Amino acid sequence: MTQTTIPEQMTAVILESYNGAEGLRVVQRPVPRPGPKEVLVKVAAASINPSDLMFILGQYGFKKPTPTVPGFEGSGTVVAVGESTGLMGRYLAGKRVACVTQQDGLWAEYTTTTVNYALPLDNAVSMEQGAMSVVNPLTAVALIDLAKKAGHKTVINTAAASALGLMLHRLGQQERVEVVGIVRRPEQVVYLQQRGVAHVLNSSDPDFSQQLRDLCHQHNIRLAFDAVAGDLPQQLLAAMPTHGRVTVYGGLSQQPVQVNPAALIFEDKSVDGFWLPPWLGQNNLLQNFLIWRRTQKLMLSALKTDIRQRYSLAETPQAVRDYESQMTGGKVLIVPGQ
Ligand SMILES: NC(=O)c1ccc[n+]([C@@H]2O[C@H](COP(=O)([O-])OP(=O)(O)OC[C@H]3O[C@@H](n4cnc5c(N)ncnc54)[C@H](OP(=O)(O)O)[C@@H]3O)[C@@H](O)[C@H]2O)c1
């Protein structure tokens, strides 16, 4: 590994209070040192995902003591390796990696993560695409896999103009699972139609419920993936034939899931949840390695993400506000070297 000089101090974004973009501050702080089974990554790019927005508002699945560096996902180069990292640590030294961490995060010049969460990037995958190559691509693979294994030929996906929604559509085409999109604005209907999505419904249309019901019955749709929560799962359940299932994987409306118990009791319909970490946890190491290789090969096609805007670390609070104000049409990236 080429010796890289690691400075004592770095620029980082810290969350001082669980107050969204208002709680963020750009500071100088010591560069972390990799502990046992950890690597130190010099961050090239970090993404902003809905999970980051939920985290900085204190609405994610866990909280960390403040101050903490947010940013669950990004990419960079492994510049130092901690003790007890074994063969994997030696292999990763100097490598370009995608990186996820639940410790201090990636909105910083350097981050540490455990050796298992630094995933080598294919040469063809840029650092920017690499920064978005874990959370959404692996979720797309997982959801299409769940649909296929349960024998569904057509499924619904909500908030379908999202980066993940586009991946589900393209991967579904490859895997012969048609993904019907539900969006909330007419512009998003056009956006998806221009990208080849054949069936798109707008939940703001006055006759949305009827359109949804007709479509579900025509195509025998009994599985819906929902990123919105609130009353959308109930609308989906009501529209689907008996035994329909809604798998909730996001809470974009920030509302609790509301379900009419009659659908659960009398029609054998159900609602469950999906979260990527336990799905990966049920696979063995080899299976996850093969899934990773496969997603890397698809990063320039089915699993590619459009980028709408790039910001420097110092501009992170502005980047978060920009992303909150416009989530459709490409991701907002934080690029420390910019
Ligand atoms: N469970 C898991 O393991 C897992 C893993 C990956 C992703 N996810 C979830 O997948 C979803 C998509 O993520 P992404 O990174 O692909 O998102 P993204 O590219 O940032 O796009 C978000 C989309 O959601 C729409 N949206 C926002 N709030 C909405 C609401 N209240 N009702 C309807 N639509 C709304 C936005 O439309 P506007 O432009 O109209 O705001 C935008 O099209 C998120 O909920 C995320 O948390 C879950």
The ligand as a MOL file (V3000), in Angstrom:
LIG
                    3D

  0  0  0     0  0            999 V3000
M  V30 BEGIN CTAB
M  V30 COUNTS 48 52 0 0 0
M  V30 BEGIN ATOM
M  V30 1 N -35.7090 -0.5180 4.6100 0
M  V30 2 C -34.5140 -0.4330 4.0350 0
M  V30 3 O -33.5970 -1.2370 4.3170 0
M  V30 4 C -34.2800 0.6500 3.0090 0
M  V30 5 C -33.1020 0.6450 2.2460 0
M  V30 6 C -32.9520 1.6210 1.2630 0
M  V30 7 C -33.9170 2.5980 1.0910 0
M  V30 8 N -35.0240 2.5860 1.8900 0 CHG=1
M  V30 9 C -36.1000 3.5680 1.7160 0
M  V30 10 O -36.3990 3.6680 0.3390 0
M  V30 11 C -37.0360 4.9110 0.0950 0
M  V30 12 C -36.4300 5.5500 -1.1480 0
M  V30 13 O -35.0690 5.8980 -0.8750 0
M  V30 14 P -34.2290 6.6760 -2.0050 0
M  V30 15 O -32.8700 6.9260 -1.4620 0
M  V30 16 O -34.3520 5.9470 -3.2880 0 CHG=-1
M  V30 17 O -35.0420 8.0570 -2.0730 0
M  V30 18 P -34.7830 9.3460 -2.9780 0
M  V30 19 O -34.0610 9.0000 -4.2290 0
M  V30 20 O -34.2230 10.3980 -2.1120 0
M  V30 21 O -36.2690 9.7740 -3.3930 0
M  V30 22 C -37.2950 9.9210 -2.4530 0
M  V30 23 C -38.6150 9.9510 -3.2190 0
M  V30 24 O -39.6790 9.8670 -2.2890 0
M  V30 25 C -40.6470 10.8540 -2.5880 0
M  V30 26 N -41.3080 11.2600 -1.3470 0
M  V30 27 C -40.7820 11.9290 -0.3100 0
M  V30 28 N -41.7020 12.0750 0.6700 0
M  V30 29 C -42.8350 11.4760 0.2210 0
M  V30 30 C -44.1280 11.2960 0.7630 0
M  V30 31 N -44.4520 11.7530 1.9760 0
M  V30 32 N -45.0580 10.6570 0.0120 0
M  V30 33 C -44.7460 10.1800 -1.2190 0
M  V30 34 N -43.5330 10.3140 -1.7820 0
M  V30 35 C -42.5810 10.9540 -1.0830 0
M  V30 36 C -39.8570 11.9740 -3.2150 0
M  V30 37 O -40.7450 12.7200 -4.0130 0
M  V30 38 P -40.8850 14.3200 -3.9170 0
M  V30 39 O -39.8950 14.8550 -4.9040 0
M  V30 40 O -42.3040 14.5330 -4.2710 0
M  V30 41 O -40.5400 14.7080 -2.4930 0
M  V30 42 C -38.8250 11.2050 -4.0290 0
M  V30 43 O -39.3260 10.8410 -5.2980 0
M  V30 44 C -36.8630 5.7170 1.3870 0
M  V30 45 O -38.0300 5.6510 2.1430 0
M  V30 46 C -35.7470 4.9850 2.1160 0
M  V30 47 O -35.7820 5.1740 3.5030 0
M  V30 48 C -35.2190 1.6310 2.8350 0
M  V30 END ATOM
M  V30 BEGIN BOND
M  V30 1 1 1 2
M  V30 2 2 2 3
M  V30 3 1 2 4
M  V30 4 1 4 5
M  V30 5 2 4 48
M  V30 6 2 5 6
M  V30 7 1 6 7
M  V30 8 2 7 8
M  V30 9 1 8 9
M  V30 10 1 8 48
M  V30 11 1 9 10
M  V30 12 1 9 46
M  V30 13 1 10 11
M  V30 14 1 11 12
M  V30 15 1 11 44
M  V30 16 1 12 13
M  V30 17 1 13 14
M  V30 18 2 14 15
M  V30 19 1 14 16
M  V30 20 1 14 17
M  V30 21 1 17 18
M  V30 22 2 18 19
M  V30 23 1 18 20
M  V30 24 1 18 21
M  V30 25 1 21 22
M  V30 26 1 22 23
M  V30 27 1 23 24
M  V30 28 1 23 42
M  V30 29 1 24 25
M  V30 30 1 25 26
M  V30 31 1 25 36
M  V30 32 1 26 27
M  V30 33 1 26 35
M  V30 34 2 27 28
M  V30 35 1 28 29
M  V30 36 1 29 30
M  V30 37 2 29 35
M  V30 38 1 30 31
M  V30 39 2 30 32
M  V30 40 1 32 33
M  V30 41 2 33 34
M  V30 42 1 34 35
M  V30 43 1 36 37
M  V30 44 1 36 42
M  V30 45 1 37 38
M  V30 46 2 38 39
M  V30 47 1 38 40
M  V30 48 1 38 41
M  V30 49 1 42 43
M  V30 50 1 44 45
M  V30 51 1 44 46
M  V30 52 1 46 47
M  V30 END BOND
M  V30 END CTAB
M  END
